[in-house]
């Protein structure tokens, strides 16, 4: 059986590198662990555009 779990990261989480550790176990006691690496960067994007007018 596959289950699904969701989580929400608060907007106030500071910029950094994070490791999410996920461990699963079946009915026979076999377990495994996976690691997800996450970068949070709250720096706003800066987009600029230059318009050149002829004449």
C-alpha positions as CSV (number, residue, x, y, z in Angstrom):
1,X,0.0,0.0,0.0
2,X,1.3,3.4,-0.9
3,X,0.4,6.3,1.3
4,X,0.8,10.0,0.6
5,X,1.8,12.7,3.0
6,X,1.9,16.4,2.2
7,X,3.5,19.3,4.1
8,X,3.7,23.0,3.7
9,X,6.8,25.0,4.3
10,X,6.0,28.4,6.0
11,X,6.8,31.5,4.1
12,X,8.8,32.7,7.1
13,X,11.3,29.8,6.6
14,X,14.8,31.4,6.4
15,X,17.0,31.1,3.3
16,X,19.2,28.0,3.7
17,X,19.9,24.5,2.5
18,X,17.7,21.9,4.1
19,X,17.7,18.1,4.2
20,X,14.3,16.3,4.3
21,X,14.6,12.8,5.6
22,X,11.9,10.3,4.6
23,X,11.8,6.9,6.2
24,X,9.3,4.1,5.1
25,X,8.7,0.7,6.6
26,X,6.5,-2.2,5.3
27,X,4.5,-4.7,7.3
28,X,7.5,-7.1,7.5
29,X,9.7,-4.5,9.2
30,X,11.8,-3.7,6.1
31,X,12.7,-0.1,6.2
32,X,14.4,2.4,3.9
33,X,15.4,6.0,4.2
34,X,15.7,8.6,1.4
35,X,17.1,12.1,1.6
36,X,15.8,15.1,-0.3
37,X,17.9,18.3,-0.4
38,X,16.0,21.6,-0.6
39,X,17.3,25.1,-1.1
40,X,15.1,28.0,0.0
41,X,15.9,31.4,-1.4
42,X,13.4,34.1,-0.7
43,X,15.2,36.8,-2.6
44,X,12.7,38.5,-4.9
45,X,13.4,38.4,-8.6
46,X,14.6,41.5,-10.3
47,X,13.5,41.9,-14.0
48,X,14.5,44.9,-16.0
49,X,13.8,45.8,-19.6
50,X,15.4,48.3,-21.8
51,X,13.5,49.8,-24.7
52,X,15.5,51.6,-27.4
53,X,13.5,54.1,-29.4
54,X,14.8,55.1,-32.9
55,X,14.3,58.6,-34.0
